[in-house]
Amino acid sequence: MTGVPPAAAPGASSAVKLWLCANDDLPDAIAGVLATHWLDGPEKETAERFMFERDRRQYVVAHTLVRRALAMEVGLVEPELLIWRSPRGRPSLQYPAGGLPRGGPELDFNLSHASGYNLLGVVRRQRIGVDIERLDRDAGALETIARAYSPGEQSWVGQARVASAAWKRRVLRLWTLKEAYSKARGLGLGLDFDSFAFTLADEQGVLGFQAPADDTAGAWIFIELEPLPGVLVAVAVQADRGPLPELHLYQGFPWKRFEPQLFSLPEPVRDGGHGLLIS
């Protein structure tokens, strides 16, 4: 993996932290045991409703990852984490009466999963949204997705031959960024994807951002990653409540503390600026 030089001050609580975990990183039998002891009632009920085993396994691995990573981050044990879900389904951590034991009083997190991979983003004092997609998506589905973009974005996507590798990458780069931004806003698919627009460099980086009319945030940081071949990740972080100097990327299930890969973050942007691509 290549990227920008490591940040100079590792360990800062203000860092953006990402955990990337494949389903295969957690054996099925162990995932089942952890789910029994860690997941709350609604999570267990959701897991039982899946018709296909692959979907149930994806859900269980993703949500045990959330509880394990958050437990390490805030200093609580996994079953004691109280997770509240908004009417749109966005989860957030309920703080205990005495506050969080570790890392400061505030925390936001966001989860995404796709075809065997799970991504968790965590940040302090800000709002975060993450999305993960695989490049081997069906071309027909991607054509439908691209029709939801702004006219300028559709034009940029259309500069590549339909169904080519370059075309798929363009469609999914925009999709992951739009998903991440909308999830950071707590709106999910409730936000029209043609109401805001990105300008992307052909190879890497966010060159500009046109926010929707109701966005009152001062600035955003947008990050693009390709941590594994054919796996695209996007991160959106609201950046109006203090500095965010670095990105910490962890890969694998967090059984123990281990050193992350460290990357410098781009400057916050609104209607302009540059993003970060890791590949």
Secondary structure, 3 states (H helix, E strand, C coil): CCCCCCCCCCCCCCCEEEEEEEHHHCCHHHHHHHHHHHCCHHHHHHHHHCCCHHHHHHHHHHHHHHHHHHHHHHCCCHHHCEEEECCCCCEEEECCCCCCCCCCCCCEEEEEEECCEEEEEEECCCCEEEEEEECCCCHHHHHHHHCCCCHHHHHHHHCCCCCCHHHHHHHHHHHHHHHHHHHHCCCHHHCCCCCCEEEECCCCCEEEEECCCCCCCCCEEEEEEEEECCEEEEEEEECCCCCCCEEEEEECCCCCCCCCEEEECCCCECCCCCCEEEC
